[in-house]
Amino acid sequence: MALTNLQKEKIAIEVIRTLVNRFDKFPENTSGNRNAPFHEAFLSAFTDKLQDKVPDVPFFISLSSWLHGLNTTLGQQFFESIAHHLSDGEKREYTAKRLGTQYITQQQKEDISELITDLDNAAQTPNLERENGVIFQNADSTLVRALDFSADVFIEENDTITAIELKSVKPNSGEMRGEKQKILEGKAVLYRLFPNKEIRFYIGFPFDPTENPTVPTTYNKDRFFSSIIKMSKFFAQEETLLASELWDFLSGERNTMEQILGIINAISTPEFLIKFNFLLDNNNRGLESYKKQLEEWYLFSEILLIENDDQIKESIQNKIRLTKCYNQKLFKNEGGYNYERYYRLKSLIPQKTND
């Protein structure tokens, strides 16, 4: 099944916001390049390989820095936001600064330490059922402080708690042991906080970099696990959500990753800034091409306002504050959609039209 119009719109807005911010930082020329003498010196050894491919080394360095910034944005903001829109989940941080210090029993702490040691020494292989059997217990033991942990996606339902830690596809060497211990202690904490609910904690990866680029939504867990140091040593495949498996899990629908990429491809074109500025110009609202552009970018909320523009104007009349609201632009400076304006104008639409 397809995503809802609201989900598509929210994904589209995240795409627009990301592009606007990255365009602002894109290196147009070398005049503003940061000084990078060591980078340039080392790249001299690759002159023959860069020839006919990279005509401007200083620009190449700046572009590499820009691309690193894009990777950071996707990993820390975009993927997380999309996951929330798909799942109706949220980010939860079980830290002393956020939700207060969390505790588990001394027995759980010791059992988890033993589990980690056994996995590290290859005395045991990852086994989700066995590990849960050790963790999910109410032993009469002293409470001790658990490791701080966060769930990039936290979903609470009537009978289940689902937590997902989203990771980049290139975790640092040695990171897997720490991630596993944090997740095990995190599950123990959630078991104490939600004793009558099933606790599920996954590690999720937005795509599989080992897969063929011509089929970007597919994945191979065996190959992917082999590409990450100690991944197979600490994590079972059933506690790992990868590529389209992750996105389908979040939405509850099939082909979700394909739909996300379709929205990105529809918006992320060489004409993006021209189209963005076209939508920013309120003088274009009455044009048929304006509505067509809104449809192309999945901006269904704004389409509703355009289709009911006459009724909205009639309701506004000469009211000064509503007039000011009407004349606001649909996008904020950072590229986010102006939902405050939308909801205020939507309330002016007669109910029979608004249903």
C-alpha positions, 0 to 999 in steps of 0.5 A: 500500500502507498503512504498516506498523503500526510506522510508523503508531505512530511517526507517531502518537507524534510527533503526540501528543508535538507536541500535548502540548507545544503544549497546555502553551504554549497561551495560555488567557487574556491574564493571562500575555501578554508586553508587546508595545506596538509590535505593539498600536500597529500593529494599531490601524490594522487595527481595522476589519478585526479587528472581529468577527473578533478580539475580544481583540487581546492574545490574538491577539498571544499566539496568533500567537506560539504559532502561530509556535512550532508552525510552528517545531516542525513544521519543525525536529522533526515533519517530520524525525522523520516522514521518518526513520520512513518511510525508516529514514533519519537526520540527518547533519551534515557539519560540523567539530563533528560529522563533522569538516572535509570536503574537495573538490578545488580543481577541484570548488570552482572548477567549483561556483563557476562553476556558481553564477555561471552560474545566477545570471546566467541564463547557464545553467538548472538541469540536474541531469545537466550539473551532476553531470557537472561535480561527479562527477570525480576530478581530481588537484587540491589538497583544499580545505575544503567548506562545512558542510552537513547532510542532514535525511534521510540514507539509505545503501543498497548502491548509493546515497546519498540526502540530503534537505534539508527546507525550510520552504515560505517560504524567505527571500529570496535563500536559494536561491543559498546552498542550491544551493551547499551542495547542490552542495558536499555532493554533491561531499563525498559523492562523495569519501566514497562513491566507488562509490555513486550520489549523490542530493541533493534539496531537499524541501518537506512541502506545497505552500502554493500548492495548493487547501486542499481537496486538500492533498496535491496540488501544482503544481511550476510554480506552486510554483517561481514562488512562491519567489524565484529557485527556478527560477533555481537548482533543477531540478524533478527535484531537488525533492521536493514535498508527496505526492511527498516523502512517497511517495519517503520511504516507497516507497509511494503515498498516504503523505501522505494516511495521515499526515494521517489519523493526525493528524486521528484524534488531533488533536481537541478531546477530545485532552487528555481522551483523553490523560489517560484513557490516562495513568490506569493504573486504566483499563487493564482497560476495553474503552474503553481498548483501543479508544482505543489502537486509535484512536491507533494505539498497537499496542505498548500493545495487545500489552501489554494483550492479554497482561496476564495473562501479564505479571502472572504473570511479574512475580509479586512481583518488585519492579523489574518491578512498578515497571516495570509501574506506570509510565505509558505516556507520558513527561512530554513525551508520548513513548511509554515504549518502555523500559517496553514492551520490558521488559514485552514480554520477559515475554510467552511466545514463542508469544504474542509471535510 
